C-alpha cells in the first residue's frame, strides 16, 4: 500500500515528519511512502535519517506550504502547489491509498473535500478524534470539521463513527450518544432534538443524549456533536488535562517531602500521561472522505507521525470506507421509508 505523507505539515516540520517516516519504513515493510514537500528543504533530513535512497520511499515536490496562520481556503485558492493540495491530488488520482498530514486542519478539510470529494451518500466529512475515558477510550465526531450542520449530518456522523469505532476499539455495535445539555430526550436545542429522532431510527446502538461529564465515565463509545461544539469539547478537555498537570507540579513542589514522593510516583505519572497522549493515536480520521486521510496534531512528534502512518495502513486493510458506504446506504433507506410513512399519515389526517 502507498501512503502519502505531508513533510511540511506541523510545527516542527520537516525534521520530525521525516524522522517519523524513517521509523515507519523500518517498522512496516508492507508500506510504501510518498513524501510530499519541498525537495530542497527535506533533502538534509533524508540523508540524516538514512532514507535518501530507500527503495520504498519516493518524493513528490511541493514548493509551498499552507501556514497555520493562513485561511483554510488558501490550499485551494492561493497555494495550489502546497504540500496539502498535492497530497490531496495524489489521493484523488489513486497514486496514494491514504494521505497523512500534521498540517493545517482547515486547509486539509478544504482541499480534500473539493479535490477528493465525499463517499456516496455522505454529505459532509467529519473528524473523528480518539479520547481517553475512565476505562479505555471513546470516539468524538465531529471534532471540528463542520461548524454548522443539519440533523441528517449528525445522523451520518453517528453511523460513520459507529463503523470506525468497531474497527478502532474492536467493539461490536458500540454505544452511540448525542452530546447535549441533559440526558432526557426533551433537552437540547432544535438541532439536537431533531437529530435525536433520526438517531433513534439509525442502524446503530443509540443510547440517547449524553452530557459532557458522563462521557468520560463510559456513557458511550461514540460521542456525536456538531463541529463547533465538538471542537470546544475537545480543546476544553485538552486544556483541563494540561491544568491538572500544572496543578500537580505545583502541589508536589511545595516542600521536600512531597518532591520525594513525586519521584517515587514518577512512573505512575508517566503512565497517566501516556493514557491521555495523542502520540499513540497518531491523528484523527476524516470520516466520509472518498479516501483515507489522517489529520495529525500540529505539534506531532516522530512517534505521532509513525502512528498516523500505521493508522492509515490499518484503515485501508480494514476497509473502513466500504463499510461506511454500506451502512450510510442503510441509514438513508430507513430515513426515506420513515419520511414516506410520515407523509402518508399526514395526508390521511387531512
Rosetta silent file (secondary structure, phi, psi, omega in degrees, C-alpha in Angstrom):
SEQUENCE: XXXXXXXXXXXXXXXXXXXXXXXXXXXXXXXXXXXXXXXXXXXXXXXXXXXXXXXXXXXXXXXXXXXXXXXXXXXXXXXXXXXXXXXXXXXXXXXXXXXXXXXXXXXXXXXXXXXXXXXXXXXXXXXXXXXXXXXXXXXXXXXXXXXXXXXXXXXXXXXXXXXXXXXXXXXXXXXXXXXXXXXXXXXXXXXXXXXXXXXXXXXXXXXXXXXXXXXXXXXXXXXXXXXXXXXXXXXXXXXXXXXXXXXXXXXXXXXXXXXXXXXXXXXXXXXXXXXXXXXXXXXXXXXXXXXXXXXXXXXXXXXXXXXXXXXXXXXXXXXXXXXXXXXXXXXXXXXXXXXXXXXXXXXXXX
SCORE:     score description
SCORE:     0.000 S_00000001
   1 L     0.000  149.496 -177.388    0.000    0.000    0.000 S_00000001
   2 E  -113.657  125.848 -178.841    1.128    3.557   -0.730 S_00000001
   3 E  -121.078  123.365  176.622    0.734    6.330    1.808 S_00000001
   4 E   -86.329  135.298 -178.454    1.414    9.982    1.012 S_00000001
   5 E  -125.525  129.019  178.513    2.810   11.995    3.924 S_00000001
   6 E   -75.392  104.810 -176.974    2.867   15.789    4.158 S_00000001
   7 L   -73.265  -20.216 -173.599    6.506   16.525    5.003 S_00000001
   8 L  -100.665    0.235 -176.586    5.883   20.233    5.553 S_00000001
   9 L   -84.746  145.378  175.320    2.910   19.995    7.917 S_00000001
  10 L   102.535  169.069 -176.145    3.070   20.723   11.630 S_00000001
  11 L   -72.104  -24.972 -173.574    5.007   22.942   13.997 S_00000001
  12 L  -120.510   24.407  178.895    8.294   21.040   13.712 S_00000001
  13 L   -75.956  155.742   -1.263    8.331   20.043   10.042 S_00000001
  14 L   -90.718   -6.134 -174.332   10.084   18.755    8.092 S_00000001
  15 H   -54.024  -55.232 -176.255   12.531   17.205   10.586 S_00000001
  16 H   -67.405  -31.283  179.950   10.101   15.347   12.849 S_00000001
  17 H   -67.825  -46.457 -179.966    7.995   14.214    9.900 S_00000001
  18 H   -63.868  -38.193  177.074   10.947   12.707    8.059 S_00000001
  19 H   -62.948  -42.405  177.671   12.120   11.017   11.255 S_00000001
  20 H   -63.996  -38.340  177.582    8.650    9.524   11.727 S_00000001
  21 H   -64.632  -42.230  178.504    8.654    8.362    8.104 S_00000001
  22 H   -59.372  -42.618  178.395   12.064    6.741    8.583 S_00000001
  23 H   -65.085  -38.453 -179.725   10.726    4.832   11.589 S_00000001
  24 H   -67.314  -38.298  178.021    7.640    3.764    9.644 S_00000001
  25 H   -62.638  -33.716  178.744    9.728    2.413    6.762 S_00000001
  26 H   -76.163  -42.229 -174.463   11.590    0.273    9.283 S_00000001
  27 H   -76.118  -34.800 -171.080    8.501   -0.834   11.250 S_00000001
  28 L  -124.309   86.256 -176.931    6.110   -1.545    8.351 S_00000001
  29 L   -65.535  -14.191  179.992    7.787   -3.279    5.383 S_00000001
  30 L   -85.998   -4.899 -175.389    4.455   -3.576    3.553 S_00000001
  31 L  -104.018  132.244  169.782    4.071    0.216    3.288 S_00000001
  32 E  -102.372  139.800 -176.465    5.450    2.445    0.538 S_00000001
  33 E  -119.104  133.115  174.266    5.669    6.130    1.412 S_00000001
  34 E  -107.338  109.666 -178.428    5.360    9.144   -0.869 S_00000001
  35 E   -88.017  121.516 -175.812    6.872   12.124    0.915 S_00000001
  36 E  -108.254  121.740  179.712    5.250   15.363   -0.249 S_00000001
  37 E   168.303 -175.164  179.785    7.071   18.647    0.285 S_00000001
  38 L   -70.269  110.372 -173.719    9.830   20.997   -0.793 S_00000001
  39 H   -59.159  -35.132  179.207   12.505   18.580   -2.041 S_00000001
  40 H   -67.523  -36.623 -177.392   15.316   21.017   -1.268 S_00000001
  41 H   -78.768  -24.307 -177.802   14.238   21.530    2.328 S_00000001
  42 H   -97.828   -9.313 -176.900   13.753   17.848    3.118 S_00000001
  43 H   -58.189  -42.665 -179.172   16.929   16.560    1.403 S_00000001
  44 H   -59.044  -43.025 -176.410   19.088   17.161    4.504 S_00000001
  45 H   -73.725  -30.115  175.270   16.746   15.147    6.722 S_00000001
  46 H   -63.219  -40.135  177.250   16.539   12.284    4.227 S_00000001
  47 H   -70.501  -42.342 -177.669   20.308   11.977    4.469 S_00000001
  48 H   -58.555  -41.735 -176.857   20.297   12.461    8.241 S_00000001
  49 L   -98.357   10.889  170.946   17.910    9.565    8.830 S_00000001
  50 L    68.511   32.071 -178.444   19.447    7.378    6.139 S_00000001
  51 L  -123.718   14.002 -177.427   16.468    7.054    3.819 S_00000001
  52 L   -58.320  -33.256 -178.662   17.523    9.207    0.852 S_00000001
  53 L  -115.282   23.758 -176.911   17.821    6.113   -1.369 S_00000001
  54 L   -66.098  132.252 -176.252   15.264    3.897    0.348 S_00000001
  55 L   -65.835  -20.340 -179.998   13.504    1.644   -2.200 S_00000001
  56 L  -104.429   18.239  178.915   10.074    2.163   -0.629 S_00000001
  57 E  -125.248  132.471  172.314   10.330    5.950   -0.470 S_00000001
  58 E  -131.092  156.366 -178.161    9.645    8.490   -3.190 S_00000001
  59 E  -119.802  130.550  174.489    9.496   12.272   -3.017 S_00000001
  60 E  -112.637  120.807 -175.420    6.964   14.494   -4.765 S_00000001
  61 E   -71.388  128.594  173.755    7.999   18.130   -4.886 S_00000001
  62 L  -133.637  104.189 -168.975    5.502   20.639   -3.465 S_00000001
  63 L   -70.957  -19.595 -176.771    7.122   24.105   -3.341 S_00000001
  64 E  -119.708  165.941 -178.460    4.726   25.904   -0.988 S_00000001
  65 L  -132.383  138.584  172.583    3.239   25.388    2.487 S_00000001
  66 L   -84.753  110.627 -178.642   -0.080   26.449    3.980 S_00000001
  67 L   -73.461  154.462 -178.015    0.974   28.189    7.189 S_00000001
  68 L   -60.933  -26.564 -177.678   -1.078   27.743   10.354 S_00000001
  69 L   -82.996   -9.097 -176.925   -1.920   31.472   10.330 S_00000001
  70 L   -87.161  162.840 -177.145   -3.414   31.346    6.818 S_00000001
  71 L   -72.827  159.782 -178.455   -7.063   30.774    5.967 S_00000001
  72 L   -63.291  -33.268 -176.544   -8.474   27.325    5.239 S_00000001
  73 L   -75.184   -8.613 -177.194   -9.258   28.249    1.620 S_00000001
  74 H   -57.960  -37.562 -177.319   -5.607   29.070    0.905 S_00000001
  75 H   -63.319  -26.005 -178.303   -4.852   25.486   -0.105 S_00000001
  76 H   -97.681  -43.104 -173.262   -7.427   25.706   -2.882 S_00000001
  77 H   -91.204  -43.318 -171.866   -7.309   29.337   -3.993 S_00000001
  78 L  -104.789  -25.308 -176.234   -3.865   30.688   -3.270 S_00000001
  79 L  -133.161   73.671 -177.404   -1.474   27.748   -2.957 S_00000001
  80 L   -74.364   -7.296  176.743   -2.467   25.065   -5.420 S_00000001
  81 L  -112.290   22.565  178.432    1.036   23.609   -5.267 S_00000001
  82 E   -73.911  162.210 -179.770    1.140   23.323   -1.454 S_00000001
  83 H   -61.781  -33.750  179.081    2.049   20.041    0.208 S_00000001
  84 H   -69.263  -46.172 -178.697   -1.552   19.630    1.395 S_00000001
  85 H   -66.253  -42.801  178.888   -3.076   20.226   -2.042 S_00000001
  86 H   -63.903  -40.359  177.178   -0.558   17.975   -3.805 S_00000001
  87 H   -61.624  -41.563  178.357   -1.181   15.254   -1.213 S_00000001
  88 H   -64.073  -36.976  179.139   -4.929   15.518   -1.801 S_00000001
  89 H   -67.165  -37.445  176.805   -4.376   15.208   -5.562 S_00000001
  90 H   -63.831  -38.003  178.441   -2.328   12.033   -5.054 S_00000001
  91 H   -68.224  -40.961  179.719   -5.197   10.604   -3.012 S_00000001
  92 H   -63.255  -44.167 -176.599   -7.722   11.600   -5.680 S_00000001
  93 L   -78.738   -2.601 -178.491   -5.735   10.031   -8.530 S_00000001
  94 L    69.432   13.111  172.615   -5.257    6.812   -6.503 S_00000001
  95 L   -69.432  -23.156  174.237   -1.478    7.233   -6.719 S_00000001
  96 L  -125.753  141.616  178.753   -1.706    7.073   -2.931 S_00000001
  97 L   -85.546  -16.494  179.076   -4.058    4.856   -0.925 S_00000001
  98 E  -156.960  160.739  178.924   -4.010    7.277    2.010 S_00000001
  99 E  -131.162  129.356  179.740   -2.821   10.746    2.950 S_00000001
 100 E  -119.038  129.894  177.179   -1.305   11.705    6.315 S_00000001
 101 E  -145.594  133.603  171.062   -0.742   15.297    7.400 S_00000001
 102 L   -97.966   18.812 -175.372    0.021   17.022   10.705 S_00000001
 103 L   -87.093 -158.776 -176.211   -0.542   20.329    8.920 S_00000001
 104 L   -56.688  112.491 -176.330   -3.313   22.928    8.763 S_00000001
 105 H   -62.939  -47.005 -179.237   -6.548   21.091    9.631 S_00000001
 106 H   -61.945  -40.997  179.149   -8.872   23.580    7.938 S_00000001
 107 H   -66.684  -37.060  177.422   -6.804   23.626    4.761 S_00000001
 108 H   -64.326  -43.848  178.359   -6.746   19.822    4.715 S_00000001
 109 H   -61.471  -45.159 -178.709  -10.524   19.699    5.062 S_00000001
 110 H   -63.928  -47.890 -176.907  -10.994   22.270    2.293 S_00000001
 111 H   -65.321  -46.344 -177.133   -8.556   20.613   -0.116 S_00000001
 112 H   -70.108  -35.822  179.836   -9.753   17.051    0.387 S_00000001
 113 H   -66.682  -39.319 -179.122  -13.446   17.940    0.244 S_00000001
 114 H   -77.361  -44.045 -174.011  -13.032   19.803   -3.054 S_00000001
 115 H   -85.525  -50.149 -174.531  -10.465   17.519   -4.677 S_00000001
 116 L   -84.134  -32.223 -178.049  -11.131   14.057   -3.235 S_00000001
 117 L    72.398  174.752 -178.619  -14.877   14.504   -2.565 S_00000001
 118 E   -98.489  166.917  177.376  -17.024   12.519   -0.143 S_00000001
 119 L   -69.193  156.499  177.036  -18.197    8.912   -0.219 S_00000001
 120 L   -55.199  129.131  178.510  -21.547    8.097   -1.888 S_00000001
 121 L    89.321   -9.604 -179.115  -24.394    9.128    0.409 S_00000001
 122 L   -99.874  122.916 -178.611  -22.191   11.259    2.668 S_00000001
 123 L   -79.984  -42.292 -178.636  -22.957   14.969    2.631 S_00000001
 124 L  -140.527  141.528  174.527  -20.053   16.163    4.768 S_00000001
 125 L   -75.632  159.208 -179.651  -16.871   14.608    6.146 S_00000001
 126 E  -139.631  144.081  177.522  -16.275   14.674    9.901 S_00000001
 127 E   -82.844  130.059  179.601  -13.176   14.485   12.087 S_00000001
 128 E  -112.005  110.399 -177.347  -13.102   11.515   14.436 S_00000001
 129 E  -106.857  133.566  177.864  -10.840   12.037   17.457 S_00000001
 130 E   -88.021  129.191 -176.349   -9.990    9.290   19.964 S_00000001
 131 E  -129.078  151.020 -178.629  -10.157   10.446   23.582 S_00000001
 132 E   -78.476  147.238  175.730   -9.372    8.804   26.956 S_00000001
 133 L  -130.653 -176.907  178.546  -12.082    7.759   29.418 S_00000001
 134 L   -54.303  -43.815 -179.625  -12.173    6.083   32.837 S_00000001
 135 L  -129.945  111.726 -179.330  -11.865    2.727   31.098 S_00000001
 136 L    77.235 -146.135 -176.862  -10.438    2.629   27.578 S_00000001
 137 E  -137.808  167.463  173.691  -11.214    5.362   25.084 S_00000001
 138 E  -135.561  164.395 -175.251  -14.150    6.880   23.215 S_00000001
 139 E  -108.609  128.504  175.928  -14.557    8.491   19.803 S_00000001
 140 E  -104.382  124.164  175.889  -15.618   12.116   19.325 S_00000001
 141 E  -147.689  121.095   14.476  -17.156   13.031   15.977 S_00000001
 142 L   -97.280  137.247 -177.228  -17.302   15.723   14.724 S_00000001
 143 L   -94.864    9.656  175.561  -14.179   17.151   16.381 S_00000001
 144 L   146.977    9.348 -177.031  -14.092   20.338   14.318 S_00000001
 145 L   -82.315  -31.453 -173.099  -14.745   19.877   10.606 S_00000001
 146 L  -130.517  109.539 -178.758  -18.256   21.368   10.399 S_00000001
 147 L   -71.628  -40.086  179.530  -19.312   24.416   12.388 S_00000001
 148 L  -117.853  129.576 -177.287  -22.879   24.379   11.080 S_00000001
 149 L  -137.438  170.870  174.220  -24.723   21.110   10.444 S_00000001
 150 L  -108.411  166.346  175.390  -28.182   19.637    9.910 S_00000001
 151 H   -56.756  -37.854  179.111  -29.827   16.817   11.885 S_00000001
 152 H   -65.863  -36.347  175.285  -29.126   14.475    8.964 S_00000001
 153 H   -57.702  -45.470 -179.548  -25.443   15.424    9.090 S_00000001
 154 H   -63.902  -35.947  177.811  -25.360   14.353   12.746 S_00000001
 155 H   -64.969  -40.233  178.030  -27.073   11.082   11.851 S_00000001
 156 H   -66.889  -40.849  177.554  -24.402   10.422    9.219 S_00000001
 157 H   -58.973  -40.983 -178.099  -21.638   11.315   11.696 S_00000001
 158 H   -64.377  -44.612 -179.678  -23.122    8.812   14.146 S_00000001
 159 H   -65.373  -46.264  179.784  -23.235    5.986   11.600 S_00000001
 160 H   -64.552  -40.321  178.659  -19.706    6.669   10.356 S_00000001
 161 H   -63.725  -37.381  179.307  -18.421    6.972   13.907 S_00000001
 162 H   -63.872  -43.796  178.955  -20.020    3.662   14.842 S_00000001
 163 H   -62.879  -46.048 -178.095  -18.299    1.885   11.952 S_00000001
 164 H   -66.723  -36.944  179.370  -14.932    3.444   12.760 S_00000001
 165 H   -64.169  -38.299  177.758  -15.305    2.671   16.460 S_00000001
 166 H   -57.957  -41.201  179.011  -15.866   -1.003   15.670 S_00000001
 167 H   -74.078  -50.315 -170.838  -12.506   -1.035   13.910 S_00000001
 168 H   -65.111  -40.971 -176.703  -10.547    1.274   16.206 S_00000001
 169 H  -109.453    0.711  179.494  -11.521   -0.325   19.524 S_00000001
 170 L    66.279   34.946 -177.909  -12.527   -3.782   18.347 S_00000001
 171 L  -105.767  145.328  175.248  -16.093   -3.335   19.601 S_00000001
 172 L  -101.110  126.787  178.731  -19.273   -4.799   18.174 S_00000001
 173 L    53.729   58.660 -176.744  -22.263   -2.459   17.997 S_00000001
 174 L   -64.613  150.089  179.132  -20.707    0.313   20.168 S_00000001
 175 E   -69.962  131.121 -178.723  -22.923    2.640   22.204 S_00000001
 176 E  -115.517  126.847  179.920  -23.533    5.960   20.429 S_00000001
 177 E  -121.593  153.369  178.706  -24.532    9.091   22.364 S_00000001
 178 E  -103.796  120.769 -179.163  -25.559   12.597   21.311 S_00000001
 179 E   -66.262  122.353 -177.647  -23.775   15.396   23.164 S_00000001
 180 L  -151.304 -177.789 -176.414  -26.402   17.590   24.820 S_00000001
 181 L   -92.521    2.889  178.993  -27.209   19.588   27.946 S_00000001
 182 L  -166.139  155.401 -178.296  -29.291   16.864   29.555 S_00000001
 183 L   -74.619  -25.007 -178.445  -29.917   13.147   29.404 S_00000001
 184 L   -72.201  147.964 -178.578  -33.633   13.431   28.653 S_00000001
 185 L   -68.749  -13.955  178.550  -34.706   13.451   25.000 S_00000001
 186 L   -83.506  -10.271 -178.309  -36.585   16.711   25.616 S_00000001
 187 L   -85.474  154.070  176.370  -33.340   18.508   26.476 S_00000001
 188 L   116.293 -173.220  176.835  -31.181   20.380   23.967 S_00000001
 189 L  -100.719 -175.486 -177.419  -31.674   22.827   21.111 S_00000001
 190 H   -59.883  -37.986 -179.137  -33.644   22.399   17.899 S_00000001
 191 H   -62.063  -51.995 -176.218  -30.685   20.718   16.195 S_00000001
 192 H   -69.357  -33.238  179.317  -30.143   18.034   18.823 S_00000001
 193 H   -65.785  -42.512  178.649  -33.863   17.400   19.302 S_00000001
 194 H   -71.180  -38.205  178.671  -34.367   16.749   15.586 S_00000001
 195 H   -64.286  -36.607  179.201  -31.162   14.738   15.381 S_00000001
 196 H   -55.173  -43.298 -178.797  -32.332   12.623   18.331 S_00000001
 197 H   -62.658  -40.861 -179.195  -35.344   11.452   16.274 S_00000001
 198 H   -71.850  -37.725 -179.212  -33.144   10.403   13.361 S_00000001
 199 H   -66.790  -29.883  176.038  -30.600    8.677   15.585 S_00000001
 200 H   -65.096  -26.982 -179.023  -33.379    6.554   17.103 S_00000001
 201 H   -90.826  -22.009 -173.405  -34.051    5.240   13.588 S_00000001
 202 L   -63.860  151.365 -179.971  -30.420    4.831   12.538 S_00000001
 203 L   -78.614   59.871 -179.048  -28.815    1.343   12.275 S_00000001
 204 L  -140.513  171.194  177.140  -26.670    1.942   15.356 S_00000001
 205 E   -92.316   77.864 -176.504  -26.760    1.303   19.097 S_00000001
 206 E   -81.708  124.090 -176.931  -28.095    4.744   20.072 S_00000001
 207 E  -106.102    6.503  175.936  -28.218    5.265   23.846 S_00000001
 208 E    99.257 -164.925  178.682  -29.680    8.788   23.826 S_00000001
 209 E   -69.219  145.216  178.105  -28.397   12.146   24.976 S_00000001
 210 E  -131.774  131.433  177.308  -25.094   12.233   26.840 S_00000001
 211 L   -85.690  154.619 -174.860  -23.819   15.088   28.999 S_00000001
 212 L   -57.637  -31.431 -177.858  -20.208   16.198   28.789 S_00000001
 213 L   -79.352  -26.382 -175.490  -19.319   14.997   32.284 S_00000001
 214 L   -86.279  -18.949 -177.297  -20.697   11.451   31.910 S_00000001
 215 H   -64.342  -33.916  178.661  -18.958   10.549   28.657 S_00000001
 216 H   -70.573  -20.285  178.752  -15.633   10.172   30.481 S_00000001
 217 H   -84.140   -6.384  177.915  -17.361    7.746   32.845 S_00000001
 218 L   105.017   23.153 -178.760  -18.261    5.477   29.926 S_00000001
 219 L   -63.261  -28.204  178.243  -21.734    6.694   28.946 S_00000001
 220 L  -158.533  166.403  177.121  -20.964    5.921   25.295 S_00000001
 221 L  -104.125  -18.117  174.897  -18.178    4.862   22.954 S_00000001
 222 E  -128.421  118.764  179.572  -19.103    7.276   20.164 S_00000001
 223 E  -106.179  120.580 -174.815  -19.967   10.859   21.090 S_00000001
 224 E  -102.773  133.982  179.222  -21.743   12.777   18.325 S_00000001
 225 L  -156.501  162.133  170.117  -21.690   16.567   18.045 S_00000001
 226 L   -71.225  161.463 -174.555  -21.543   19.358   15.522 S_00000001
 227 H   -62.954  -32.116  179.493  -18.007   20.512   14.756 S_00000001
 228 H   -66.721  -53.483 -179.203  -18.274   23.735   16.749 S_00000001
 229 H   -64.929  -42.018 -179.079  -19.451   22.042   19.946 S_00000001
 230 H   -62.932  -40.510 -179.991  -17.195   19.050   19.419 S_00000001
 231 H   -69.953  -37.634  175.491  -14.083   21.170   18.973 S_00000001
 232 H   -62.164  -43.341  178.318  -14.889   23.235   22.067 S_00000001
 233 H   -60.810  -45.396 -179.127  -15.338   19.984   23.996 S_00000001
 234 H   -62.916  -50.337 -176.576  -12.029   18.632   22.656 S_00000001
 235 H   -68.354  -34.952  176.633   -9.989   21.779   23.350 S_00000001
 236 H   -64.315  -41.467  178.382  -11.544   22.230   26.807 S_00000001
 237 H   -63.221  -42.872  178.338  -10.620   18.639   27.672 S_00000001
 238 H   -63.505  -42.299  179.727   -7.052   19.191   26.476 S_00000001
 239 H   -64.416  -40.870  178.493   -6.822   22.423   28.450 S_00000001
 240 H   -64.109  -41.214  178.710   -8.136   20.774   31.612 S_00000001
 241 H   -61.270  -42.024  178.180   -5.609   17.946   31.265 S_00000001
 242 H   -65.981  -35.701  179.262   -2.780   20.486   30.979 S_00000001
 243 H   -66.845  -42.208  178.207   -4.136   22.365   34.003 S_00000001
 244 H   -61.163  -41.839  177.688   -4.208   19.208   36.114 S_00000001
 245 H   -59.844  -42.850  179.558   -0.611   18.536   35.109 S_00000001
 246 H   -65.479  -44.755 -178.393    0.343   22.077   36.186 S_00000001
 247 H   -62.856  -41.860  178.472   -1.546   21.819   39.492 S_00000001
 248 H   -62.337  -40.269  179.524    0.114   18.519   40.348 S_00000001
 249 H   -62.693  -42.853  179.286    3.510   20.019   39.601 S_00000001
 250 H   -64.993  -45.524 -177.922    2.812   22.981   41.898 S_00000001
 251 H   -62.528  -43.955 -176.919    1.475   20.788   44.703 S_00000001
 252 H   -73.643  -15.216  179.589    4.417   18.364   44.633 S_00000001
 253 L   -96.130    6.466 -176.359    6.942   21.213   44.693 S_00000001
 254 L   -69.913  -30.735  177.707    5.546   22.797   47.870 S_00000001
 255 L  -154.773  162.932 -176.657    8.012   21.025   50.176 S_00000001
 256 H   -58.556  -35.735 -178.654   10.896   18.494   50.025 S_00000001
 257 H   -62.750  -46.043  179.988    8.784   15.609   51.324 S_00000001
 258 H   -65.943  -35.273  178.573    6.268   15.981   48.522 S_00000001
 259 H   -63.123  -39.650  177.310    9.083   16.305   45.985 S_00000001
 260 H   -65.921  -42.168  176.891   10.483   12.967   47.140 S_00000001
 261 H   -60.611  -37.880  178.683    7.017   11.430   46.927 S_00000001
 262 H   -62.380  -37.196  177.970    6.768   12.802   43.401 S_00000001
 263 H   -65.459  -38.790  178.104    9.958   10.975   42.440 S_00000001
 264 H   -66.830  -30.029 -177.830    8.508    7.713   43.765 S_00000001
 265 L   -94.045    8.643 -174.649    5.330    8.342   41.734 S_00000001
 266 H   -57.398  -42.336 -179.558    7.202    9.281   38.569 S_00000001
 267 H   -66.022  -38.074  178.518    6.357    6.041   36.781 S_00000001
 268 H   -64.749  -41.358  178.893    2.667    6.386   37.678 S_00000001
 269 H   -65.450  -36.511  178.756    2.612    9.946   36.315 S_00000001
 270 H   -64.594  -40.520  178.245    4.304    8.751   33.137 S_00000001
 271 H   -65.884  -39.553  177.866    1.621    6.092   32.701 S_00000001
 272 H   -63.167  -43.785  178.841   -1.094    8.709   33.310 S_00000001
 273 H   -62.301  -41.195 -179.906    0.438   11.000   30.708 S_00000001
 274 H   -63.607  -35.999 -179.584    0.631    8.161   28.192 S_00000001
 275 H   -62.341  -34.425 -178.611   -3.051    7.368   28.672 S_00000001
 276 H   -99.372    0.049 -176.430   -4.037   10.855   27.572 S_00000001
 277 L   -71.397  140.162  176.603   -1.329   11.322   24.961 S_00000001
 278 L   -84.635  -10.841 -177.431   -2.326   11.895   21.345 S_00000001
 279 L   -61.377  -41.605 -177.023    1.010   10.455   20.157 S_00000001
 280 L   -68.544  -25.505 -178.765   -0.163    6.861   20.441 S_00000001
 281 L   -83.235  -31.021  178.254   -3.277    7.603   18.368 S_00000001
 282 L    88.925  -49.204 -179.107   -1.389    9.352   15.571 S_00000001
 283 L   172.111 -175.371 -178.802   -4.254   11.515   14.397 S_00000001
 284 E  -105.809  133.212  176.738   -7.938   11.808   13.565 S_00000001
 285 E   -76.330  136.964  175.380   -9.511   10.038   10.605 S_00000001
 286 E   -86.959   93.981 -175.843  -11.501   12.267    8.274 S_00000001
 287 E   -67.129  139.952  174.019  -14.680   10.188    8.139 S_00000001
 288 L    90.452   -3.976  178.535  -16.751   10.165    4.956 S_00000001
 289 E   -81.110  146.741 -178.563  -13.986   11.201    2.599 S_00000001
 290 L   -80.438   57.333 -177.716  -13.561    9.173   -0.602 S_00000001
 291 L   160.888  161.147 -179.189  -10.126    8.074    0.537 S_00000001
 292 E   -89.112  122.308  179.100   -8.261    7.584    3.805 S_00000001
 293 E  -133.521  121.467  178.488   -6.967   10.841    5.302 S_00000001
 294 E  -107.265  123.771  179.923   -5.403   11.097    8.759 S_00000001
 295 E  -104.677  114.006 -179.039   -5.081   14.582   10.252 S_00000001
 296 L   -89.340  171.843  177.633   -2.431   14.775   12.965 S_00000001
 297 L   -74.010  146.933  179.778   -1.861   17.348   15.691 S_00000001
 298 L   -59.036  -28.632 -179.456    0.173   20.407   14.743 S_00000001
 299 L   -96.556   26.125 -177.648    2.683   19.549   17.465 S_00000001
 300 L   -54.938  139.155  175.415    3.100   15.959   16.241 S_00000001
 301 L   -96.168  172.355  174.946    6.299   14.177   17.257 S_00000001
 302 H   -55.659  -37.367  178.346    8.087   11.499   15.216 S_00000001
 303 H   -64.186  -40.226  178.757    6.187    8.902   17.224 S_00000001
 304 H   -64.928  -40.674  177.995    2.873   10.558   16.361 S_00000001
 305 H   -63.031  -44.289  177.082    3.795   10.596   12.660 S_00000001
 306 H   -56.357  -47.098 -177.469    4.733    6.919   12.850 S_00000001
 307 H   -72.529  -27.807  175.076    1.396    6.039   14.440 S_00000001
 308 H   -67.137  -39.945  176.602   -0.554    8.163   11.970 S_00000001
 309 H   -65.440  -43.416  176.671    1.029    6.170    9.147 S_00000001
 310 H   -58.652  -45.967 -179.189    0.235    2.938   10.987 S_00000001
 311 H   -62.270  -41.824  178.828   -3.385    4.017   11.475 S_00000001
 312 H   -59.989  -44.391  179.197   -3.744    4.919    7.807 S_00000001
 313 H   -63.459  -39.291 -179.977   -2.492    1.495    6.801 S_00000001
 314 H   -68.691  -36.644  177.493   -4.850   -0.272    9.201 S_00000001
 315 H   -63.042  -38.663  178.350   -7.834    1.734    7.915 S_00000001
 316 H   -64.735  -47.225 -179.331   -7.003    0.609    4.384 S_00000001
 317 H   -61.598  -41.190 -177.282   -6.743   -3.050    5.443 S_00000001
 318 H   -71.570  -23.951 -176.488   -9.986   -2.921    7.414 S_00000001
 319 L    71.600   44.303 -177.115  -11.862   -1.335    4.523 S_00000001
 320 H   -54.201  -45.956 -174.987  -13.367    1.400    6.696 S_00000001
 321 H   -67.170  -38.312  177.338  -14.787    3.349    3.773 S_00000001
 322 H   -62.025  -39.203  179.677  -16.504    0.351    2.151 S_00000001
 323 H   -70.005  -35.547  177.812  -18.202   -0.406    5.451 S_00000001
 324 H   -65.124  -45.699  179.816  -19.234    3.231    5.874 S_00000001
 325 H   -57.743  -44.079 -179.445  -20.823    3.321    2.396 S_00000001
 326 H   -61.560  -44.513 -176.162  -22.803    0.169    3.167 S_00000001
 327 H   -78.423  -31.070  175.832  -24.140    1.478    6.480 S_00000001
 328 H   -65.616  -38.064  177.363  -24.818    5.010    5.196 S_00000001
 329 H   -62.111  -41.473  177.169  -26.929    3.464    2.436 S_00000001
 330 H   -62.739  -41.749  179.556  -28.927    1.604    5.091 S_00000001
 331 H   -58.419  -49.989 -176.530  -29.392    4.832    7.039 S_00000001
 332 H   -66.347  -34.565  177.121  -30.819    6.721    4.065 S_00000001
 333 H   -65.496  -41.293  179.590  -33.165    3.877    3.138 S_00000001
 334 H   -65.326  -45.743 -179.429  -34.515    3.787    6.698 S_00000001
 335 H   -65.517  -41.578  179.331  -34.949    7.577    6.829 S_00000001
 336 H   -62.369  -41.085  178.629  -36.578    7.683    3.377 S_00000001
 337 H   -65.713  -40.477  178.782  -39.042    4.964    4.414 S_00000001
 338 H   -63.262  -45.257 -179.463  -39.789    6.813    7.645 S_00000001
 339 H   -65.311  -37.532  179.167  -40.393   10.094    5.806 S_00000001
 340 H   -63.707  -45.422  178.854  -42.648    8.370    3.264 S_00000001
 341 H   -64.838  -37.434  179.408  -44.797    6.828    6.009 S_00000001
 342 H   -64.137  -41.536  179.870  -44.886   10.159    7.823 S_00000001
 343 H   -66.985  -39.750  178.076  -46.122   11.966    4.697 S_00000001
 344 H   -63.037  -43.108  179.780  -48.808    9.360    4.098 S_00000001
 345 H   -63.027  -40.372 -179.991  -50.021    9.660    7.688 S_00000001
 346 H   -67.199  -37.092  178.508  -50.161   13.443    7.410 S_00000001
 347 H   -67.665  -39.245  178.586  -52.153   13.239    4.173 S_00000001
 348 H   -63.286  -35.748  179.421  -54.607   10.778    5.746 S_00000001
 349 H   -66.370  -34.038 -179.948  -55.167   13.191    8.635 S_00000001
 350 L   -73.353    0.000    0.000  -56.049   15.961    6.177 S_00000001
